């Protein structure tokens, strides 16, 4: 008698889905991060009519902040459509919008060529970038999280997070390579223009995976709500605000370490920006391994314990980081930047995808995590601007204390957030059906 084996749907393979989510996230992160690098090192002179370096940099960082201010809009749209129509479609459109805006930034005229039209167009395209990036994260991590085995969701949820250090690695590598190959405006234009190749690859890969099984279950059980974003705001606004606080050490500290530090070493006449870029490259490369280790560790010892590694280190490392950089020694600058990424940013970021997702039921999960994640970005986007202002007022100690205070806020939020890892709760299903359990740790 012949037996027929049931074909395995490789589109649902958690490894393939996680890798596909990671590659798409890397492309979007690359697009978003090259703006931060260009804003710190070029845009103050290219797009703004000012003779004062500090004023030009603050103006450029203001346009950087515009992208962050638009991310909650992208998060709201992605959450709404992700909970109503599926996670996969949102990922396609977010990547397309981000890619088109990035390429067009690379083709913009300068202030010298077009006057005020140049910064206006820059701001408009930055707004589109912000919406696209805001729509990206929630869908990417949910595709990985919801395809994964329940007891390994910390590990698989950390895979898409690799897109952030990989995107940063590609972005800084692109500027280093572009600086070696080109001169003048082409140094900053080329990293933007070549983005279209990466976007095409990312879209192709993302179209090859299946829709989230948990969304398909919600749809089959007719649990889809008409206004999921409004529903989760009404029911779980405390959880959303708590996620904002949890993210501050990770996202705020990240942009102080990377974007602000590029301008700081120039303003303080400490060292070349390339040394900061090298520190960021090394820290990002280490992050390709550390995120997976932290994610796997969170499945064993819990999300909160791994998170606290990062938030407590953020508190302790603010002043030492700036003291190391102030020496101007190349190796110490590289160590300071890479340590900040490896021990402050990575433990927190690795567990955010699983810990945040476990705070919401499946039918509003996309909305809940997207709104919380992106609302924190509004604050983070202003921090390079605030750090620059603090430096102009009281010197390096200002941004150093700001860095540590972000760790204090996130640690406080972590201590009052419930543990959700199945290995620690002993529960088969650890996702709360509301916010009450998640905000009373």
Secondary structure, DSSP 8 states (H G I E B T S, - for coil): ---------GGG-HHHHHHHHHHHHHHHHHHHHHHHHHIIIIIHHHS---S-HHHHHHHHHHHHHHHHHHHHHHHHHHHHHHHHH-HHHHHHHHHHHHHHHHHHHHT---HHHHTHHHHHHHHHHHHHHHHHHHHHHHHHHHHHHHHS-GGGHHHHHHHTTHHHHHHHHHHHHHHHHHHHH--TTHHHHHHHHTHHHHHHHHHHHHTTS---HHHHHHHHTT---TTHHHHHHHHHHHHHHHHHHHHIIIIIHHHIIIIIHHHHHHHTT-S-HHHHHHHHHHHHHHHHHHHHHHHHHHHHH-HHHHHHHHHHHHHHHHHHHHHHHHT--HHHHHHHHHHIIIIIIHHHHHHHHHHHHTTS-GGGHHHHHHHHHHHHHHHHHHHHHHHHHHHHHH-HHHHHHHHHHHHHHHHHHHHTS----HHHH--S----SSSTTTS--
